[in-house]
């Protein structure tokens, strides 16, 4: 296969998936590792892709180091978050022991939660207060409050989480990518998120479609570790993945 043909194949893979590993390209293109490395180096220089450790990313991917505050996030994608939140809330059953992560998309679940026989745990101060006001049994994780996200983090919070065995967890994320998994800017929040997923039988990540192809610095779970509930497939490759639920407007119509 000529170099131009390999380059075209690599771009097609990145267009559908967002990222790819060096090992995958060696197998898919039936080429040597040194050949693929040269291809990626040349394509990176031309601005056709972004080389990363162990592979490449689409130029459409964004590395996001900035963390928006709760007030900023609350004004973005309101209808989409409501659809996602309503769908997720309907998954809660009697006697579930539920973890609800900090975040505005997970917070969109709360107005739609109707299961009073379940018990809820959260590391979000606002979520805990709202659940309590509505008459639900809720436990707030203890620890340090991180101002920008209003999430409780730290060693004490992580240790407390180890005592719980959740039937379901509903997580937020700053980014999701097939290769890099679920990511967030802050290592302390990543530790709490990773612990919640590890302690849960059923794992759900709630995110609007713009979070796909965003990569934040710290990974807290692999792409296949949870079922994603979103409002839109970013491309055909993601539409074929079994761990993604796309909630259409008619599915949550009253």
KOLVO-61869 format. One record per residue (C-alpha): z, x negated, y negated; residue number from 1. Coordinates in Angstrom, 1 decimal. Layout:
BEGIN
site up=Z; east=X; north=Y; pos=NUM;
...
//
This chain:
BEGIN
site up=0.0; east=0.0; north=0.0; pos=1;
site up=-1.0; east=-1.4; north=-3.4; pos=2;
site up=1.6; east=-1.9; north=-6.2; pos=3;
site up=0.2; east=1.0; north=-8.3; pos=4;
site up=0.6; east=3.3; north=-5.3; pos=5;
site up=4.1; east=2.3; north=-4.7; pos=6;
site up=5.0; east=2.7; north=-8.4; pos=7;
site up=3.5; east=6.2; north=-8.3; pos=8;
site up=5.6; east=7.1; north=-5.2; pos=9;
site up=8.7; east=5.7; north=-6.8; pos=10;
site up=8.2; east=7.8; north=-9.9; pos=11;
site up=7.6; east=10.9; north=-7.9; pos=12;
site up=10.9; east=10.4; north=-6.0; pos=13;
site up=12.8; east=9.8; north=-9.3; pos=14;
site up=11.1; east=12.9; north=-10.8; pos=15;
site up=12.4; east=15.1; north=-8.0; pos=16;
site up=15.8; east=13.5; north=-7.3; pos=17;
site up=16.8; east=11.6; north=-10.4; pos=18;
site up=17.9; east=8.5; north=-8.6; pos=19;
site up=17.1; east=6.5; north=-5.4; pos=20;
site up=18.6; east=3.5; north=-3.6; pos=21;
site up=16.8; east=0.3; north=-2.8; pos=22;
site up=17.4; east=0.9; north=0.9; pos=23;
site up=15.8; east=4.3; north=0.7; pos=24;
site up=12.7; east=2.9; north=-1.0; pos=25;
site up=12.3; east=0.2; north=1.6; pos=26;
site up=12.3; east=2.8; north=4.3; pos=27;
site up=10.2; east=5.4; north=2.5; pos=28;
site up=7.5; east=3.0; north=1.3; pos=29;
site up=7.6; east=0.7; north=4.4; pos=30;
site up=7.9; east=-2.4; north=2.2; pos=31;
site up=10.1; east=-5.4; north=2.1; pos=32;
site up=13.3; east=-5.4; north=0.0; pos=33;
site up=11.9; east=-8.3; north=-2.1; pos=34;
site up=8.7; east=-6.3; north=-2.8; pos=35;
site up=10.7; east=-3.2; north=-3.9; pos=36;
site up=12.9; east=-5.4; north=-6.1; pos=37;
site up=9.9; east=-6.8; north=-7.9; pos=38;
site up=8.5; east=-3.3; north=-8.3; pos=39;
site up=11.7; east=-2.0; north=-9.8; pos=40;
site up=12.0; east=-5.0; north=-12.1; pos=41;
site up=8.4; east=-4.5; north=-13.4; pos=42;
site up=8.8; east=-0.8; north=-13.8; pos=43;
site up=12.1; east=-1.3; north=-15.7; pos=44;
site up=10.4; east=-3.7; north=-18.1; pos=45;
site up=7.7; east=-1.1; north=-18.8; pos=46;
site up=10.3; east=1.6; north=-19.4; pos=47;
site up=9.2; east=3.7; north=-16.4; pos=48;
site up=12.7; east=3.8; north=-14.8; pos=49;
site up=16.2; east=2.3; north=-15.2; pos=50;
site up=17.3; east=-0.3; north=-12.7; pos=51;
site up=20.9; east=0.1; north=-11.5; pos=52;
site up=22.9; east=-1.8; north=-9.0; pos=53;
site up=21.4; east=-1.0; north=-5.6; pos=54;
site up=18.5; east=1.2; north=-6.8; pos=55;
site up=17.0; east=2.9; north=-9.8; pos=56;
site up=17.4; east=6.0; north=-12.0; pos=57;
site up=15.0; east=8.2; north=-13.8; pos=58;
site up=14.6; east=7.5; north=-17.5; pos=59;
site up=15.6; east=11.2; north=-17.9; pos=60;
site up=19.1; east=10.4; north=-16.6; pos=61;
site up=21.8; east=9.8; north=-19.3; pos=62;
site up=24.8; east=7.6; north=-19.0; pos=63;
site up=27.5; east=9.5; north=-20.9; pos=64;
site up=30.5; east=7.5; north=-22.1; pos=65;
site up=31.7; east=10.0; north=-24.7; pos=66;
site up=34.2; east=12.8; north=-23.9; pos=67;
site up=33.9; east=16.0; north=-25.9; pos=68;
site up=37.1; east=17.8; north=-26.8; pos=69;
site up=37.9; east=21.3; north=-25.5; pos=70;
site up=37.1; east=23.0; north=-28.8; pos=71;
site up=33.5; east=21.5; north=-28.7; pos=72;
site up=32.9; east=22.5; north=-25.1; pos=73;
site up=34.1; east=26.0; north=-25.6; pos=74;
site up=31.2; east=26.8; north=-27.9; pos=75;
site up=28.5; east=25.5; north=-25.5; pos=76;
site up=26.7; east=27.5; north=-22.7; pos=77;
site up=29.1; east=30.4; north=-23.0; pos=78;
site up=27.1; east=32.9; north=-21.0; pos=79;
site up=26.2; east=30.4; north=-18.3; pos=80;
site up=29.9; east=29.5; north=-17.9; pos=81;
site up=30.9; east=33.1; north=-17.6; pos=82;
site up=28.4; east=33.7; north=-14.8; pos=83;
site up=29.6; east=30.7; north=-12.9; pos=84;
site up=33.2; east=31.6; north=-13.5; pos=85;
site up=32.8; east=35.2; north=-12.3; pos=86;
site up=31.0; east=34.1; north=-9.1; pos=87;
site up=33.7; east=31.4; north=-8.4; pos=88;
site up=36.6; east=33.9; north=-9.1; pos=89;
site up=35.2; east=36.3; north=-6.5; pos=90;
site up=35.6; east=33.6; north=-3.8; pos=91;
site up=39.4; east=33.7; north=-4.1; pos=92;
site up=41.0; east=35.7; north=-1.2; pos=93;
site up=44.5; east=37.0; north=-0.4; pos=94;
site up=46.9; east=34.3; north=0.5; pos=95;
site up=44.7; east=31.5; north=-0.8; pos=96;
site up=46.4; east=28.5; north=-2.3; pos=97;
site up=44.1; east=27.6; north=-5.1; pos=98;
site up=43.7; east=24.5; north=-7.4; pos=99;
site up=41.9; east=25.1; north=-10.7; pos=100;
site up=40.9; east=21.9; north=-12.5; pos=101;
site up=41.0; east=21.4; north=-16.3; pos=102;
site up=37.8; east=22.2; north=-18.1; pos=103;
site up=36.0; east=25.0; north=-19.9; pos=104;
site up=33.8; east=26.0; north=-17.0; pos=105;
site up=36.8; east=26.3; north=-14.7; pos=106;
site up=38.6; east=28.1; north=-17.5; pos=107;
site up=35.8; east=30.7; north=-17.5; pos=108;
site up=37.0; east=31.8; north=-14.0; pos=109;
site up=40.4; east=33.1; north=-15.3; pos=110;
site up=39.3; east=36.4; north=-16.9; pos=111;
site up=37.6; east=37.4; north=-13.7; pos=112;
site up=40.4; east=36.5; north=-11.2; pos=113;
site up=41.8; east=39.6; north=-9.6; pos=114;
site up=43.6; east=38.2; north=-6.5; pos=115;
site up=47.4; east=38.5; north=-7.2; pos=116;
site up=48.4; east=37.6; north=-3.6; pos=117;
site up=47.0; east=34.1; north=-4.1; pos=118;
site up=49.0; east=31.2; north=-5.5; pos=119;
site up=47.5; east=29.0; north=-8.2; pos=120;
site up=48.0; east=25.3; north=-9.2; pos=121;
site up=46.4; east=23.7; north=-12.2; pos=122;
site up=46.6; east=20.5; north=-14.3; pos=123;
site up=45.4; east=22.4; north=-17.4; pos=124;
site up=48.0; east=23.6; north=-19.8; pos=125;
site up=45.8; east=26.3; north=-21.2; pos=126;
site up=44.8; east=27.6; north=-17.8; pos=127;
site up=48.4; east=27.7; north=-16.6; pos=128;
site up=49.5; east=29.7; north=-19.7; pos=129;
site up=46.6; east=32.2; north=-19.3; pos=130;
site up=47.2; east=32.7; north=-15.6; pos=131;
site up=51.0; east=33.3; north=-16.3; pos=132;
site up=50.2; east=35.8; north=-19.1; pos=133;
site up=48.0; east=37.7; north=-16.7; pos=134;
site up=50.8; east=37.9; north=-14.2; pos=135;
site up=49.6; east=35.4; north=-11.5; pos=136;
site up=51.9; east=33.0; north=-9.6; pos=137;
site up=51.0; east=29.7; north=-11.1; pos=138;
site up=52.3; east=26.1; north=-10.8; pos=139;
site up=51.6; east=23.6; north=-13.5; pos=140;
site up=51.3; east=19.9; north=-12.4; pos=141;
site up=53.7; east=17.6; north=-14.2; pos=142;
site up=52.7; east=14.4; north=-15.9; pos=143;
site up=51.1; east=13.0; north=-19.1; pos=144;
site up=48.9; east=15.4; north=-21.2; pos=145;
site up=45.6; east=13.9; north=-22.2; pos=146;
site up=44.8; east=15.2; north=-25.6; pos=147;
site up=41.0; east=15.3; north=-25.6; pos=148;
site up=40.8; east=17.5; north=-22.5; pos=149;
site up=44.3; east=19.0; north=-22.5; pos=150;
site up=44.6; east=17.9; north=-18.8; pos=151;
site up=47.7; east=16.6; north=-17.2; pos=152;
site up=47.1; east=13.2; north=-15.6; pos=153;
site up=49.1; east=10.0; north=-14.6; pos=154;
site up=51.0; east=8.7; north=-11.6; pos=155;
site up=53.5; east=11.5; north=-11.5; pos=156;
site up=50.7; east=14.1; north=-11.4; pos=157;
site up=48.9; east=12.2; north=-8.6; pos=158;
site up=52.1; east=11.9; north=-6.5; pos=159;
site up=52.9; east=15.6; north=-7.0; pos=160;
site up=49.3; east=16.5; north=-5.8; pos=161;
site up=49.9; east=14.7; north=-2.5; pos=162;
site up=52.4; east=17.4; north=-1.5; pos=163;
site up=49.8; east=20.2; north=-1.7; pos=164;
site up=47.3; east=21.5; north=0.9; pos=165;
site up=44.9; east=23.7; north=-1.0; pos=166;
site up=42.7; east=26.3; north=0.7; pos=167;
site up=40.3; east=26.1; north=-2.2; pos=168;
site up=39.8; east=23.9; north=-5.3; pos=169;
site up=37.6; east=24.6; north=-8.2; pos=170;
site up=36.6; east=21.5; north=-10.1; pos=171;
site up=34.9; east=20.6; north=-13.4; pos=172;
site up=32.7; east=17.6; north=-13.9; pos=173;
site up=31.1; east=15.7; north=-16.7; pos=174;
site up=28.1; east=14.7; north=-14.6; pos=175;
site up=26.5; east=15.2; north=-11.2; pos=176;
site up=23.8; east=13.2; north=-9.6; pos=177;
site up=22.6; east=12.9; north=-6.0; pos=178;
site up=23.2; east=9.2; north=-5.8; pos=179;
site up=26.3; east=8.8; north=-8.0; pos=180;
site up=28.0; east=12.0; north=-7.1; pos=181;
site up=30.5; east=13.7; north=-9.5; pos=182;
site up=31.6; east=11.6; north=-12.4; pos=183;
site up=33.9; east=11.7; north=-15.4; pos=184;
site up=34.6; east=9.3; north=-18.3; pos=185;
site up=38.3; east=8.8; north=-17.7; pos=186;
site up=39.8; east=7.0; north=-14.7; pos=187;
site up=43.1; east=8.9; north=-14.8; pos=188;
site up=41.3; east=12.2; north=-14.7; pos=189;
site up=39.1; east=10.9; north=-11.9; pos=190;
site up=42.2; east=10.1; north=-9.9; pos=191;
site up=43.5; east=13.6; north=-10.2; pos=192;
site up=40.1; east=15.2; north=-9.5; pos=193;
site up=39.6; east=13.0; north=-6.4; pos=194;
site up=43.1; east=13.8; north=-5.2; pos=195;
site up=42.5; east=17.6; north=-5.5; pos=196;
site up=39.3; east=17.4; north=-3.5; pos=197;
site up=41.0; east=15.3; north=-0.8; pos=198;
site up=43.8; east=17.9; north=-0.5; pos=199;
site up=41.5; east=20.9; north=-0.3; pos=200;
site up=39.9; east=22.7; north=2.6; pos=201;
site up=37.1; east=24.3; north=0.6; pos=202;
site up=35.8; east=22.3; north=-2.5; pos=203;
site up=33.7; east=23.8; north=-5.3; pos=204;
site up=32.4; east=22.0; north=-8.4; pos=205;
site up=31.5; east=24.3; north=-11.3; pos=206;
site up=28.9; east=23.0; north=-13.8; pos=207;
site up=26.1; east=24.2; north=-16.0; pos=208;
site up=22.6; east=22.8; north=-15.3; pos=209;
site up=22.6; east=20.1; north=-18.1; pos=210;
site up=25.3; east=18.2; north=-16.2; pos=211;
site up=22.8; east=17.2; north=-13.5; pos=212;
site up=21.4; east=13.7; north=-14.1; pos=213;
site up=24.3; east=12.8; north=-16.4; pos=214;
site up=26.3; east=9.8; north=-15.1; pos=215;
site up=29.8; east=9.2; north=-16.4; pos=216;
site up=31.6; east=5.9; north=-15.7; pos=217;
site up=34.0; east=7.0; north=-13.0; pos=218;
site up=33.1; east=8.7; north=-9.7; pos=219;
site up=35.7; east=11.1; north=-8.2; pos=220;
site up=33.7; east=12.4; north=-5.3; pos=221;
site up=30.3; east=12.1; north=-3.5; pos=222;
site up=27.5; east=14.5; north=-4.0; pos=223;
site up=28.0; east=16.1; north=-0.6; pos=224;
site up=31.8; east=16.4; north=-0.9; pos=225;
site up=31.7; east=19.8; north=-2.5; pos=226;
site up=29.7; east=23.0; north=-3.0; pos=227;
site up=28.2; east=23.1; north=-6.5; pos=228;
site up=28.1; east=26.4; north=-8.4; pos=229;
site up=25.6; east=26.3; north=-11.2; pos=230;
site up=23.4; east=28.5; north=-13.3; pos=231;
site up=20.0; east=26.7; north=-12.7; pos=232;
site up=18.4; east=24.2; north=-10.4; pos=233;
site up=17.3; east=21.1; north=-12.4; pos=234;
site up=14.3; east=20.5; north=-10.1; pos=235;
site up=12.8; east=21.4; north=-6.7; pos=236;
site up=14.8; east=18.7; north=-4.8; pos=237;
site up=18.1; east=20.1; north=-5.9; pos=238;
site up=16.9; east=23.6; north=-5.1; pos=239;
site up=16.5; east=22.5; north=-1.4; pos=240;
site up=20.0; east=21.2; north=-1.1; pos=241;
site up=22.4; east=23.4; north=1.0; pos=242;
site up=25.5; east=22.6; north=-1.1; pos=243;
site up=24.2; east=24.1; north=-4.3; pos=244;
site up=24.7; east=27.8; north=-5.3; pos=245;
site up=22.6; east=28.9; north=-8.2; pos=246;
site up=24.1; east=32.1; north=-9.9; pos=247;
site up=21.5; east=34.3; north=-11.4; pos=248;
site up=22.4; east=36.9; north=-14.1; pos=249;
site up=21.8; east=39.9; north=-11.8; pos=250;
site up=24.3; east=38.5; north=-9.2; pos=251;
site up=27.2; east=39.0; north=-11.6; pos=252;
site up=25.9; east=42.2; north=-13.3; pos=253;
site up=28.7; east=44.8; north=-13.8; pos=254;
//
